[in-house]
Every structure is written in C-alpha cells, then in structure tokens.
Amino acid sequence: MNLAIILSIVIVTLFAMTYFTKRRFGVLGLALCAGALLSTMWTPQVTELVRSAGVELVAPPLANVVSAAIVLLPAIFLLFSGPTYYKKWQRIVGSLAFALLATSFVLVAFESQLNLDETGQQLYDFLTQNRSLIVTGAVIYALLDLLTFKAPKSKD
C-alpha cells in the first residue's frame, strides 16, 4: 500500500472515532500534545519495558509503535468521557482537526520506515513542510474550543 492509502485510513479512522463519540476537540487536542511531549521523554524506557515483556517487532520497529501509542493514548482515554459537541458542524470540524493533529504527531514516528512512491512523497512533503502550521493552528483551535466551552447548568 502506498502512503496516501495508509494516511487516508488513519485519518478516516481517527475522524470517525472522534465524530461518533462527539467529544470536543479542545480536550482531545491538548491530550495529543501531552502525548507527543510524553513520547519524546518516555519512548526509550517504555520500549525497553515492552521488549523485556517479550514483545518484538521488526517492521515497523518496536520503538516507532511505542512512540505512536504514547502519543495517542491520552486522547484515546479521553474519548470515553468529557465535554461533547451538540452541533453537527462542530463535530465535523473538531474531528477533522483531531485527525490532522494526530496524523501530524504520529507521522514523525514512522517517517524513517516509509517507502514512498511519487504521490506518497508529495503528500509526505506537504505534511512535513506544513507540520508546524498544522500543529500551531490545531493548538490555537483547541485552546479557543476550551475557552468557549460552557458546561450545562445543573438543574436544582
């Protein structure tokens, strides 16, 4: 499979998970950022722990899988609780932002393992060249989403 197909599957899966759980992007986006930060600090130690438990991968390397898992786990845990969207257009925008941000973070873990064709190389170049813009825009949107969130008033 080429990169375009793999990325499409990843983006659609992440989009669908977020869309159907109706979770707000603000919380999930910041959880992805936390996961990316934790991944930079803990991937070597967690990889050794997983390897000592008897798990061994050749392709993709275990460290890449562990790194991607650490990035995604905080957001995946939050998919089961937290604030939700009520309007369809908000769910679509939030889900798309989540899928793009998660893909931007996870793509870094697998960049050394990619065998790219011409189309895949163009897509990869676009994502890597615009990664800082995607991440910055998504973090700003996540913060704005959190700032505009109003919890429902409790009924007495």
C-alpha positions as CSV (number, residue, x, y, z in Angstrom):
1,M,0.0,0.0,0.0
2,N,1.2,3.5,-0.7
3,L,1.3,6.3,1.8
4,A,-1.8,8.1,0.5
5,I,-3.9,5.0,1.2
6,I,-2.4,4.4,4.7
7,L,-2.8,8.0,5.7
8,S,-6.3,8.1,4.4
9,I,-7.2,5.0,6.5
10,V,-5.5,6.6,9.6
11,I,-7.3,9.9,9.1
12,V,-10.7,8.4,8.5
13,T,-10.3,6.1,11.5
14,L,-9.3,8.9,13.8
15,F,-12.0,11.2,12.4
16,A,-14.7,8.5,12.8
17,M,-13.7,7.8,16.4
18,T,-13.9,11.4,17.4
19,Y,-17.0,12.2,15.3
20,F,-19.1,9.3,16.7
21,T,-18.1,9.9,20.4
22,K,-19.0,13.6,19.9
23,R,-16.0,14.7,22.1
24,R,-14.8,18.3,22.0
25,F,-11.5,18.9,20.2
26,G,-10.1,21.2,22.9
27,V,-9.6,18.5,25.4
28,L,-8.5,15.9,22.8
29,G,-6.1,18.2,21.0
30,L,-4.3,19.1,24.2
31,A,-4.2,15.5,25.2
32,L,-2.5,14.7,21.9
33,C,0.0,17.5,22.6
34,A,0.6,16.0,26.1
35,G,1.1,12.6,24.4
36,A,3.6,14.0,22.0
37,L,5.6,15.5,24.8
38,L,5.4,12.3,26.9
39,S,6.5,10.4,23.8
40,T,9.7,12.4,23.5
41,M,10.6,11.8,27.1
42,W,9.5,8.2,27.7
43,T,9.7,6.2,24.4
44,P,13.1,4.6,25.1
45,Q,12.2,3.5,28.6
46,V,8.8,2.2,27.7
47,T,10.2,0.4,24.6
48,E,12.7,-1.5,26.8
49,L,9.9,-2.4,29.2
50,V,7.7,-3.7,26.4
51,R,10.7,-5.6,24.9
52,S,11.5,-7.2,28.3
53,A,7.9,-8.4,28.4
54,G,8.6,-10.4,25.3
55,V,7.2,-8.2,22.5
56,E,9.5,-7.9,19.5
57,L,8.7,-6.3,16.2
58,V,10.9,-5.9,13.1
59,A,8.9,-3.8,10.7
60,P,7.9,-1.3,11.9
61,P,10.4,-1.1,14.8
62,L,9.0,-1.5,18.3
63,A,10.2,2.0,19.2
64,N,8.1,3.5,16.5
65,V,4.9,1.7,17.6
66,V,5.5,2.5,21.2
67,S,6.0,6.2,20.3
68,A,2.8,6.3,18.3
69,A,0.9,4.6,21.1
70,I,2.2,7.0,23.7
71,V,1.1,10.0,21.5
72,L,-2.4,8.6,21.0
73,L,-3.2,7.0,24.4
74,P,-4.0,10.2,26.4
75,A,-6.5,11.3,23.8
76,I,-8.0,7.8,23.4
77,F,-8.7,7.6,27.2
78,L,-10.5,11.0,26.9
79,L,-12.7,9.7,24.1
80,F,-14.8,8.0,26.7
81,S,-15.5,11.0,28.9
82,G,-15.6,14.7,28.8
83,P,-17.4,17.5,27.1
84,T,-19.3,16.9,23.9
85,Y,-20.4,18.8,20.9
86,Y,-24.1,19.2,20.1
87,K,-24.0,20.7,16.6
88,K,-23.0,18.6,13.6
89,W,-20.7,21.2,12.0
90,Q,-18.7,21.5,15.3
91,R,-18.3,17.7,15.4
92,I,-17.1,17.7,11.8
93,V,-14.5,20.5,12.3
94,G,-13.4,19.1,15.7
95,S,-13.0,15.6,14.3
96,L,-11.1,16.8,11.3
97,A,-8.7,18.9,13.5
98,F,-8.2,15.9,15.7
99,A,-7.4,13.6,12.8
100,L,-4.9,16.0,11.2
101,L,-3.2,16.8,14.5
102,A,-2.9,13.1,15.5
103,T,-1.6,12.3,12.0
104,S,1.0,15.1,12.2
105,F,2.3,13.7,15.5
106,V,2.2,10.0,14.5
107,L,3.8,10.6,11.1
108,V,7.0,11.6,12.9
109,A,7.2,8.2,14.5
110,F,7.1,6.4,11.1
111,E,9.0,8.7,8.8
112,S,12.1,6.6,8.7
113,Q,10.1,3.5,7.7
114,L,8.2,4.9,4.8
115,N,8.9,3.7,1.3
116,L,7.3,6.4,-0.8
117,D,6.1,6.5,-4.4
118,E,5.7,9.8,-6.2
119,T,2.2,10.6,-4.9
120,G,3.2,9.5,-1.4
121,Q,6.3,11.6,-1.5
122,Q,4.3,14.7,-2.5
123,L,1.8,14.1,0.3
124,Y,4.6,13.4,2.8
125,D,6.4,16.5,1.8
126,F,3.3,18.6,2.1
127,L,2.6,17.3,5.6
128,T,6.1,17.7,6.8
129,Q,6.6,21.1,5.3
130,N,3.3,22.3,6.9
131,R,3.6,20.4,10.1
132,S,4.3,23.4,12.3
133,L,1.4,25.3,10.8
134,I,-1.0,22.3,11.3
135,V,0.2,21.8,14.9
136,T,0.1,25.6,15.7
137,G,-3.4,26.0,14.2
138,A,-4.7,22.9,15.9
139,V,-3.4,24.0,19.3
140,I,-4.9,27.5,18.9
141,Y,-8.2,26.0,17.9
142,A,-8.0,23.6,20.9
143,L,-7.5,26.5,23.3
144,L,-10.3,28.5,21.7
145,D,-12.5,25.5,21.9
146,L,-11.8,25.2,25.6
147,L,-12.3,28.9,26.2
148,T,-15.7,28.9,24.6
149,F,-16.9,25.7,26.3
150,K,-19.7,26.3,28.7
151,A,-20.8,23.4,30.9
152,P,-24.5,22.8,31.1
153,K,-26.2,24.4,34.1
154,S,-27.3,21.9,36.7
155,K,-30.9,21.7,37.5
156,D,-31.9,22.2,41.1
